Amino acid sequence: MTLVNTGELLEDSRGGVGAFNVITIEHAEAIVDGAARARRPVILQISENAIKFHRGQIGPIAAATAAVADAADIPAALHLDHVTDPSLWEVAPQHGFGSVMIDASKLPYEDNVAETGRAVEFLNSRGLWVESELGQVGGKEGEPPVSAHAPGARTDPAEAAAYVAATGVDALAVAVGSSHAMTTREALLDHDLIAEIRAAVQLPLVLHGSSGVPDAELARAVAGGMVKINIGTALNIAFTRAVADDLAAHPDNVDPRKYLARARDAMAAAVEHFLGVLAGGTPA
């Protein structure tokens, strides 16, 4: 099956769509394996931080991820996530991405609107779908944690409507109580706020920092109008624990294929689980 455009995938999907972070090729393989088991479409996303990990080279990891997604038995899209550097989103079309998340959330509001609008014009004209963020979802690498209850942290529905109209974005990531890089699943979402934003903004809403949100909260958020659900840390927890357990059990092993295979399987199981929750399955 060929890669699909992110916008088309979201428009055609029933329930929430999982968007999972890729760091290595094993991540991409695990995400596709889990999605195939769940028989659900999936978005594979590569963040600016992941590209920095790959020494600033977008081409190799994008090509590998696109190839894995292209060979999948389920619809899969390729997304470039949390981009602050225009030189990255400007090359996204030539590397197979179907969408880009422009992160100008640290800029003053008017500058955020101007930068995002410029990216929308460029990327839409090349067939790419654009996501942006309004509000502050804390916890990104290199940033201090931000309380989801801090003044100004949560997305204001009226401001969201004005922002969408001013920028022309195709989807909006909103701050409703989750946080990036959570290693425990105890975040409680503001479902009343989700409903207010859903009523004010007539385009797909995106939940970042979903690894720290319990299953029941995720299922309720999808029922309330969240469409694209971003998950990264939970996959890395499954992967890292599998590697640690395998090396502890086999301290003399020097073949990375053995522990990476087990880590890939553990990550695939996590993907399958989350996609079941987002599809309306019974939370475990």
LINTA-V658763 format. One record per residue. N is the residue number from 1. RES is the residue in three letters. PHI is phi as a letter, one per 30 degrees, with the letter a starting at -180 (* if undefined). Layout:
# LINTA-V658763
n:N res:RES phi:PHI
n:N res:RES phi:PHI
This chain:
# LINTA-V658763
n:1 res:MET phi:*
n:2 res:THR phi:d
n:3 res:LEU phi:e
n:4 res:VAL phi:c
n:5 res:ASN phi:d
n:6 res:THR phi:e
n:7 res:GLY phi:d
n:8 res:GLU phi:d
n:9 res:LEU phi:d
n:10 res:LEU phi:d
n:11 res:GLU phi:d
n:12 res:ASP phi:d
n:13 res:SER phi:d
n:14 res:ARG phi:c
n:15 res:GLY phi:i
n:16 res:GLY phi:d
n:17 res:VAL phi:c
n:18 res:GLY phi:d
n:19 res:ALA phi:b
n:20 res:PHE phi:c
n:21 res:ASN phi:d
n:22 res:VAL phi:c
n:23 res:ILE phi:c
n:24 res:THR phi:b
n:25 res:ILE phi:d
n:26 res:GLU phi:d
n:27 res:HIS phi:e
n:28 res:ALA phi:d
n:29 res:GLU phi:d
n:30 res:ALA phi:d
n:31 res:ILE phi:d
n:32 res:VAL phi:d
n:33 res:ASP phi:d
n:34 res:GLY phi:d
n:35 res:ALA phi:d
n:36 res:ALA phi:d
n:37 res:ARG phi:d
n:38 res:ALA phi:d
n:39 res:ARG phi:h
n:40 res:ARG phi:b
n:41 res:PRO phi:d
n:42 res:VAL phi:a
n:43 res:ILE phi:c
n:44 res:LEU phi:c
n:45 res:GLN phi:b
n:46 res:ILE phi:c
n:47 res:SER phi:c
n:48 res:GLU phi:e
n:49 res:ASN phi:d
n:50 res:ALA phi:d
n:51 res:ILE phi:d
n:52 res:LYS phi:d
n:53 res:PHE phi:d
n:54 res:HIS phi:d
n:55 res:ARG phi:i
n:56 res:GLY phi:i
n:57 res:GLN phi:c
n:58 res:ILE phi:d
n:59 res:GLY phi:d
n:60 res:PRO phi:d
n:61 res:ILE phi:d
n:62 res:ALA phi:d
n:63 res:ALA phi:d
n:64 res:ALA phi:d
n:65 res:THR phi:d
n:66 res:ALA phi:d
n:67 res:ALA phi:d
n:68 res:VAL phi:d
n:69 res:ALA phi:d
n:70 res:ASP phi:d
n:71 res:ALA phi:d
n:72 res:ALA phi:d
n:73 res:ASP phi:d
n:74 res:ILE phi:b
n:75 res:PRO phi:d
n:76 res:ALA phi:b
n:77 res:ALA phi:b
n:78 res:LEU phi:c
n:79 res:HIS phi:b
n:80 res:LEU phi:c
n:81 res:ASP phi:c
n:82 res:HIS phi:h
n:83 res:VAL phi:c
n:84 res:THR phi:c
n:85 res:ASP phi:c
n:86 res:PRO phi:e
n:87 res:SER phi:d
n:88 res:LEU phi:d
n:89 res:TRP phi:d
n:90 res:GLU phi:d
n:91 res:VAL phi:c
n:92 res:ALA phi:e
n:93 res:PRO phi:e
n:94 res:GLN phi:d
n:95 res:HIS phi:c
n:96 res:GLY phi:i
n:97 res:PHE phi:d
n:98 res:GLY phi:c
n:99 res:SER phi:a
n:100 res:VAL phi:b
n:101 res:MET phi:c
n:102 res:ILE phi:d
n:103 res:ASP phi:c
n:104 res:ALA phi:c
n:105 res:SER phi:d
n:106 res:LYS phi:d
n:107 res:LEU phi:d
n:108 res:PRO phi:e
n:109 res:TYR phi:e
n:110 res:GLU phi:d
n:111 res:ASP phi:d
n:112 res:ASN phi:e
n:113 res:VAL phi:d
n:114 res:ALA phi:d
n:115 res:GLU phi:d
n:116 res:THR phi:d
n:117 res:GLY phi:d
n:118 res:ARG phi:d
n:119 res:ALA phi:d
n:120 res:VAL phi:e
n:121 res:GLU phi:e
n:122 res:PHE phi:d
n:123 res:LEU phi:d
n:124 res:ASN phi:e
n:125 res:SER phi:d
n:126 res:ARG phi:c
n:127 res:GLY phi:i
n:128 res:LEU phi:c
n:129 res:TRP phi:c
n:130 res:VAL phi:b
n:131 res:GLU phi:c
n:132 res:SER phi:b
n:133 res:GLU phi:b
n:134 res:LEU phi:b
n:135 res:GLY phi:j
n:136 res:GLN phi:b
n:137 res:VAL phi:c
n:138 res:GLY phi:d
n:139 res:GLY phi:j
n:140 res:LYS phi:d
n:141 res:GLU phi:e
n:142 res:GLY phi:i
n:143 res:GLU phi:c
n:144 res:PRO phi:d
n:145 res:PRO phi:d
n:146 res:VAL phi:c
n:147 res:SER phi:d
n:148 res:ALA phi:d
n:149 res:HIS phi:c
n:150 res:ALA phi:d
n:151 res:PRO phi:e
n:152 res:GLY phi:i
n:153 res:ALA phi:d
n:154 res:ARG phi:d
n:155 res:THR phi:d
n:156 res:ASP phi:d
n:157 res:PRO phi:e
n:158 res:ALA phi:d
n:159 res:GLU phi:d
n:160 res:ALA phi:d
n:161 res:ALA phi:d
n:162 res:ALA phi:d
n:163 res:TYR phi:d
n:164 res:VAL phi:d
n:165 res:ALA phi:d
n:166 res:ALA phi:d
n:167 res:THR phi:c
n:168 res:GLY phi:i
n:169 res:VAL phi:d
n:170 res:ASP phi:c
n:171 res:ALA phi:a
n:172 res:LEU phi:b
n:173 res:ALA phi:d
n:174 res:VAL phi:b
n:175 res:ALA phi:c
n:176 res:VAL phi:b
n:177 res:GLY phi:k
n:178 res:SER phi:c
n:179 res:SER phi:b
n:180 res:HIS phi:d
n:181 res:ALA phi:i
n:182 res:MET phi:d
n:183 res:THR phi:c
n:184 res:THR phi:b
n:185 res:ARG phi:c
n:186 res:GLU phi:b
n:187 res:ALA phi:d
n:188 res:LEU phi:c
n:189 res:LEU phi:d
n:190 res:ASP phi:c
n:191 res:HIS phi:d
n:192 res:ASP phi:d
n:193 res:LEU phi:d
n:194 res:ILE phi:e
n:195 res:ALA phi:d
n:196 res:GLU phi:d
n:197 res:ILE phi:d
n:198 res:ARG phi:e
n:199 res:ALA phi:d
n:200 res:ALA phi:d
n:201 res:VAL phi:b
n:202 res:GLN phi:c
n:203 res:LEU phi:a
n:204 res:PRO phi:e
n:205 res:LEU phi:c
n:206 res:VAL phi:b
n:207 res:LEU phi:c
n:208 res:HIS phi:c
n:209 res:GLY phi:i
n:210 res:SER phi:d
n:211 res:SER phi:d
n:212 res:GLY phi:c
n:213 res:VAL phi:c
n:214 res:PRO phi:d
n:215 res:ASP phi:e
n:216 res:ALA phi:d
n:217 res:GLU phi:d
n:218 res:LEU phi:d
n:219 res:ALA phi:d
n:220 res:ARG phi:d
n:221 res:ALA phi:d
n:222 res:VAL phi:d
n:223 res:ALA phi:d
n:224 res:GLY phi:d
n:225 res:GLY phi:k
n:226 res:MET phi:d
n:227 res:VAL phi:c
n:228 res:LYS phi:c
n:229 res:ILE phi:c
n:230 res:ASN phi:d
n:231 res:ILE phi:b
n:232 res:GLY phi:b
n:233 res:THR phi:e
n:234 res:ALA phi:d
n:235 res:LEU phi:d
n:236 res:ASN phi:d
n:237 res:ILE phi:d
n:238 res:ALA phi:d
n:239 res:PHE phi:d
n:240 res:THR phi:d
n:241 res:ARG phi:d
n:242 res:ALA phi:d
n:243 res:VAL phi:d
n:244 res:ALA phi:d
n:245 res:ASP phi:d
n:246 res:ASP phi:d
n:247 res:LEU phi:d
n:248 res:ALA phi:d
n:249 res:ALA phi:d
n:250 res:HIS phi:b
n:251 res:PRO phi:d
n:252 res:ASP phi:c
n:253 res:ASN phi:d
n:254 res:VAL phi:b
n:255 res:ASP phi:c
n:256 res:PRO phi:d
n:257 res:ARG phi:d
n:258 res:LYS phi:d
n:259 res:TYR phi:d
n:260 res:LEU phi:d
n:261 res:ALA phi:d
n:262 res:ARG phi:d
n:263 res:ALA phi:d
n:264 res:ARG phi:d
n:265 res:ASP phi:d
n:266 res:ALA phi:d
n:267 res:MET phi:d
n:268 res:ALA phi:d
n:269 res:ALA phi:d
n:270 res:ALA phi:d
n:271 res:VAL phi:d
n:272 res:GLU phi:e
n:273 res:HIS phi:d
n:274 res:PHE phi:d
n:275 res:LEU phi:d
n:276 res:GLY phi:d
n:277 res:VAL phi:d
n:278 res:LEU phi:d
n:279 res:ALA phi:d
n:280 res:GLY phi:j
n:281 res:GLY phi:d
n:282 res:THR phi:d
n:283 res:PRO phi:d
n:284 res:ALA phi:d
